Amino acid sequence: MELLFENWRQYLNEGRELEQYTTLISREIVNALKDPDLREAFNRDKQVTFKMDIPEVLDNLEYVRHVFVDIIEGTGVLVHAKYEFDKDATEEQRKTSDITVDVVLPLDYDNSIFSELIPDLKEVLRHELEHSDQPTEMLMKDLLPGPEIWQSLESAENYFTGEAETKAHVVGIYKKAKTLKEPAGSILDDEIMNIYGTGVKYGHDDDEVFALANKIRDYWRYYMQSRFPHAEIDWEQ
């Protein structure tokens, strides 16, 4: 029992540390986006890529070597991130893994975009940092390129209810909810609606995708309640 308690305490401490690193990385990315020289280069070239200089964070992340940021021209504000590691990597190979953050912004953006960007930025960073802390065998079970997720409803279910993605999505959603000061259950439902819309877009039957979305929702809500007991979730819905 004492060993179980120690393991759980270590798990909670690691989660809190990843929360802090999420905030630090997000802050540095936002500071970079406010830099006049970077803005000038982005307006001129319509795309800018850079590597984060954050040794105070990366020195404490065993399985993240670099964080890259790719700023791309677009009509709105969008952010996506990915944790890149070698398939079936050894523990030593995992140490060369990177996180890449894609940020889509309009040219001549101003500081008003950050209120929209920051919650999503923190969500995707927290998601990918969770992946960086997961065992390779767990990651390999849910490893699918985007389009392959929706090859069938079964493959989508396996992906979104798998251990790696359930944990990463939930911690990202919880981080976003805290940033926005909104109920975590509401943010989770927004993400479930996005999944539903994507499934329909890929040509699957509306009713079947709706049933799958509700199943994913149940998995994620259950995990959120177990990991974050004080999260605001309306269980009557």
C-alpha positions, 0 to 999 in steps of 0.5 A, a space after each residue: 500500500 505504501 508503494 502504491 501511495 508513493 507511485 501515485 504521489 510521483 504521478 501527481 507530481 509529474 503531472 504538475 511539473 508538465 503543467 508548469 512546463 506547458 505554461 513556460 513553453 507557451 509563454 516563450 512562444 507568445 513572447 516570440 510571436 510578439 517580437 517585431 523582427 519575427 513579425 517582419 520576417 513573417 509578413 515578408 516570407 509568409 512562414 517562419 520556423 524556429 527552435 525554442 531556446 528553453 534549456 530551463 525546460 528541456 533539461 528537465 524533460 528526458 524525452 523531449 530534445 527540441 521544441 520547434 515552432 512553425 508559423 504559417 500564413 492563414 486566414 484565422 488563428 489555429 494551432 496544432 502540435 505533434 510529438 515526434 519519436 522513432 517507432 519502437 524507440 528504445 529508451 535512449 532513442 526516445 531522448 532524441 524526440 521533438 515537439 513541433 508546434 504549427 501556428 497558423 496566423 494571418 499576416 499583420 496580426 496584432 496582439 488581439 489574437 493572443 486571447 484566442 491563441 493561448 488557450 489552444 496553445 496550452 491545450 496542444 502543448 499539454 497534450 504532447 507533453 503528456 505523450 512525451 511522458 508515456 511509455 513507447 509501447 503505450 504510444 505505439 498502440 495508438 499510433 495512426 496518421 490522421 486520415 487512417 484514424 477514420 478508415 473505419 469507426 472501429 479504428 476511430 474508436 480504438 484511437 480515441 479510447 486508447 490509453 495514450 490518447 485518452 490521457 493526452 486529450 483529457 489533460 490538454 482539455 483540463 489545461 485549456 479549461 483552467 486557462 479559460 476559467 470554464 468548466 472542464 466538462 464544457 471544453 470536453 464536449 466542444 472537443 467531442 463535437 469536433 470529433 463528431 464533425 470530423 467523422 461525418 466529414 469522412 463520410 461515416 453515417 451520422 447516427 453511428 458517428 454520434 453514438 461513437 462520439 458519446 462513447 468517447 465522451 464517456 471514456 474521457 469524462 470517466 478518466 477526467 473525474 479519476 485524474 482531476 476529481 475537482 474538475 467541473 463536470 455536469 454528470 446529469 448530462 
